[in-house]
Amino acid sequence: MNARQRSRLINLNRALIFALTLGGLLIDGLQPADLLGTVALFVWLWLPLCTRLEARLLHWVGGRHSSGRSAETSPSI
């Protein structure tokens, strides 16, 4: 199994878990606390991807701000 197939399978499993959880919540009846539980489930399932995205954004932002300026030329607050 190559990386692309593995990624698709993992995303399919995540979507299936999420859909089954939402289906169970709808059968049980929606309550205000279900929203928090659903958001927590979503974050937990996609946490590795969120962490990777956050690391890329921090690297991109850090590289942008430090590429053209040195510590001596940057304005102080």
C-alpha positions in Angstrom: 0.0 0.0 0.0 1.5 3.3 -1.0 1.2 6.6 1.0 -1.7 7.9 -1.1 -3.8 4.8 -0.6 -2.9 4.8 3.1 -3.9 8.4 3.5 -7.3 7.8 1.7 -8.0 4.8 3.9 -7.3 6.8 7.1 -9.5 9.7 6.0 -12.2 7.2 5.0 -12.0 5.7 8.5 -12.2 9.1 10.1 -15.2 10.1 8.0 -16.9 6.8 8.9 -16.3 7.2 12.6 -17.6 10.8 12.4 -20.7 9.9 10.4 -21.6 7.0 12.8 -21.2 9.3 15.8 -23.4 12.0 14.3 -25.9 9.3 13.3 -26.0 8.0 16.9 -26.4 11.6 18.2 -29.3 12.2 15.9 -31.0 8.9 16.8 -30.6 9.7 20.5 -31.9 13.3 20.1 -29.8 16.4 19.8 -28.9 18.2 23.0 -26.7 21.3 23.6 -23.9 19.1 25.1 -23.8 17.1 21.8 -22.2 20.0 20.0 -19.2 20.1 22.3 -18.8 16.3 22.1 -19.0 16.5 18.3 -16.4 19.2 18.1 -14.1 17.3 20.4 -14.5 14.2 18.3 -13.7 16.1 15.1 -10.5 17.6 16.7 -9.4 14.3 18.1 -9.9 12.5 14.7 -8.1 15.1 12.7 -5.5 16.1 15.3 -2.4 14.8 13.4 -3.4 16.8 10.3 -4.2 19.9 12.4 -0.8 19.6 14.1 1.0 19.2 10.8 -0.9 22.2 9.4 0.0 24.3 12.5 3.7 23.4 12.2 3.7 24.4 8.5 2.0 27.7 9.2 4.5 28.5 12.0 7.4 27.6 9.8 6.0 29.7 7.0 5.3 32.7 9.2 8.6 32.4 11.0 10.5 32.2 7.7 8.7 35.2 6.3 9.4 37.5 9.3 13.0 36.5 9.7 14.1 36.3 6.1 14.6 40.0 5.3 15.4 41.5 8.7 18.0 41.0 11.4 17.6 41.6 15.1 19.4 45.0 14.8 17.2 46.4 12.1 13.8 45.3 13.4 11.8 48.0 15.1 11.2 47.7 18.8 7.9 48.2 20.5 
